[in-house]
Amino acid sequence: MRGVKNQSLIDKVIELRKSGLSYDEIILKTGTSRSNLSGWLSGMPLSKKVERNLSDKKKKHLFEARNKALLVLKNRRNEEKIITELEVDKTLSEINFDKNTNEALLTMLYLGEGFKAKSAIGLGNSNPDIMKLFVGLLRSIYDLDETKFRIFLHLRCDQDDNSEKDYWSKILFIPLNKFGKTQFDKRTQGSKTWETYHGVCSVYYYDAKIEKRLTIFQKSIINRVLKISKEGG
C-alpha cells in the first residue's frame, strides 16, 4: 500500500508539472520535498508552451525577488540616513556658531574653493547654497562695505544674461550694478541648458585686510591641524 500511495503522489506531481507548475508551486500543493521532485521529474520532457510558461514564471520570480531585495536595502539605507542625521544634529547642537567659528568655516571654504587674488577674496560656484554661504559668512563676520562686491557670471550660450543676473542678485542680495560683463562658454553652442542651472557665479570682495587675514588664518589652521595629527600619530 505504501508503494501505491507513493506512486499516486508521483503521478500527481508529474501531472502538475506537465500543467506548467513550478517546483515551488508543486511543493505548496503536495507538501513533498525538492529533492523528491528533482528525482521524479529529472529528464521529463515538457511541451514548448509549458517551458515558456515556466521560463516566464522564473523571470517574474527573479524580478519580484530583486525588487524585494532593493526595498530592504532602501529601508536599511533610510534607517542609516536617519541615524546619521540625528548624530550630525547632536554634534552641531554642541557647536557655538559665533564669529570665531564662522571665520574658521569661511577660511576653510575659501581655502578649498576660493580664488587667490591680491587685495581681494573670491569664490565661484554653480550651487546657490554655497554662494549664499560664502556671502553670508562674510557679512556675519566683518563690517562690510557692500560697494566692494563685484559679481561675474559664466553662462552657457543659450542662457539669458539679464534673467540670470536678476536670479543671482536676488539670491545674494547684491544689486545689479555690481555685476560685471558676463562670459559665455562657446563650447556649449547648440546644446540646451537644463532649467535648474543658472551658470557659475563668481563673487569678489575687494579688501586687502580681509584677504591678508584669511591667508594667515589658512596657514595657521593647516599648521595646527597637521601638528595635532602628527602628535596623535
N, C-alpha and C positions, 0 to 999 in steps of 0.2 A: 504493500500500500504506500509505503514511503516513497518508493521509486515512481509510482503512478502520480503521486502528488507533486513530486519534483518535476516530472515530465510535463505536467499540466502547467506548472509555473513557467517552464522553459518555453512551451508553446505560446503562452500568453505574452511573454517577453518578446519573442520573435514577431508575433502579430503586431505588438505595439511599435516595435522598431520599424517594421515594414510600413506602418501607417504614418511614419515620419516623426516619431517622438525621439527626443534626445535622451542620452543616458540619464541625465538629471531628472527628466520628466518621468522616465520609466521607474527610477528608484523611488520617486514620490508615490507612484501609483501601486507599486508592487512590494516595496519595502525590502527588496533584495539588495545585495552589496554590489559595488562597482566591479570588484574582482570577478564575481559570478557573471556579470554582464559581459565583461571582457572575454571570458572563456566561452560563453554560449553564443555570442554574436560575432566572434572573430571570423573574418573571411566571408561573412554573409553578404551576398550581392544585394544591392539596392537599386531601385529604379532611378533614372536621372532626375525625375521630379522630386523624389524623396531626398536625394543627395543635395539638390538645390535648396530645398526647404531647410535641411539640417545645416547647410552652409550659411543660409540667411540667419537662422537662429543663433548660430555661433557668433556671427558678426554682431548681431544685436546684443547678445550677452556680453561680448567684449566691450562694445560701446557703452552699455549701461554700467559695467564694472569700472571702466575708465572714468566715467562721469562721477560715480560714487567716490572713487579714489581722489579725484580732483576736488570734490566737495569737502571731503575730510581734510585734505591738505589746505584748502582755502580757509576752513573753520579754524584749523590749527594756527595758520598764519595770522588770522584775525585776532585770535586769543593772544598770540605772542606780541602782536602790534599793540593791543590794548595794554598789556602788562608793561611793555616798553614805554608807552606814552605816560602811564602812571608813574613809572620810575623817573622819567625825564621831568615831569611836572613837579615831583617831590624835590628833585635836585635844583630846579630853577627857583622853587619857592624859598630855598635856603640862600639864594644869591641876592645881595643887595645891589640893585642896578643904579648905583649913584654915578656921579660924574667920572670918578676914577675907573670904575668898571666899564662904563661906556667908552671911555677913551682907550682902554685896553682892547675892547671889541673893535673900535674904529681902526686902531693901529693894525690889528691882525687882518681885518678886511682890506685895508689899504695895502698891506704887505703882500697879500695874495692876489688881489685883483686890480690894484691901483696903477695909475700912470706916474712914473717918476719924472717930474718936471721941476726945473729950478724955479723957486719962488711961487710954486703953485702945487696943489694936490688935485688929482683927478681920478675918476673911475668910470668905466664904461661897461654896460651890460644890457642884454635884451629883456632881462627879468625885472619887471616893475618893482617887485618887493625888495630886491637887492638895492635898486637905486633909491627907493624910499628910505631904506635902512641907512644907506650912506649919508644922504642929505639930512635925515632925521637925527642921526648921531652927531653930525657936525653942529646942528642947531641946538642940541641938548647940552653940548659940552662948552662951546665957545660963544662969545658975544659977537655974532657975525655982522658984517656989513653986506647986506643982501645984494648990493650993486656989484659985488665982486664975483658973482656967479657968472659962468659962461657955459652955454649948452650947445652941443653939436650932435646932430643925428646922422646915422649911417643907414640908409634905406635901400630897399630893393627897387628896381626900375619902375614897377607898376604901382608903387605906393605914392600917396598924395602928400606932398611936403607940408602943406598948411594944416591938414587934418591931423597928421602925426605930431606936429609941433603943438597943436592945441591939446592933444591927448597927454603928452609928457608935461606940458605946462600945468595942467590940472592935477596930474599925479604928484608932481613935485612942488607945487605952489611956487613956481618960479615964472615971472612974467615973460611974455613972448618976445619982448625987446632984448632979452638976454640970450636969445637963440642966434647962433651964427649960421653960416652957409651950410646947407645940408649936402652930404656926399652920397652919391648913388653908385651902387655896385653894378657896373656894366655887364658883369658875368651873368646877371640874373635876367637880362633882356629876353623877353618872350616867355618867361615862366611865371606862373601865378603864385602870389603870396597867400598863405593861409590867414584866415580872418583874425586870429588872436595874436598875430605877430605884428609888433609896432616898431621894428627896427632896433638898432643898437643906439642907446642913449649914452653920450659921454658928458659927464658933469665935471667942470673945473671950478675950483675956488682959488682965487689968487691972493695968497697971504704968505709971505716969506717966513714969518714967525711960526705959523702953524705947520708949514711944510718942514721946517727945521726941527720942530718939537716932535713931530710924528716920526721923522727919520731917526732921531736919537732914541725915541721910545721903542721903535722896532728893534734896534740893535741891543738895547738893554733887555728887552723881553727875550730875545733869542739867546743872548749870553746867559741870562738867569735860568732859562729852561734847560739849556744844554748843560749847565753846571749841576742843576738838580738831577738831570738824567744821568750824568756821569757819576755823581755821588751815590745815586740809587743803584747803579750797576756795580 
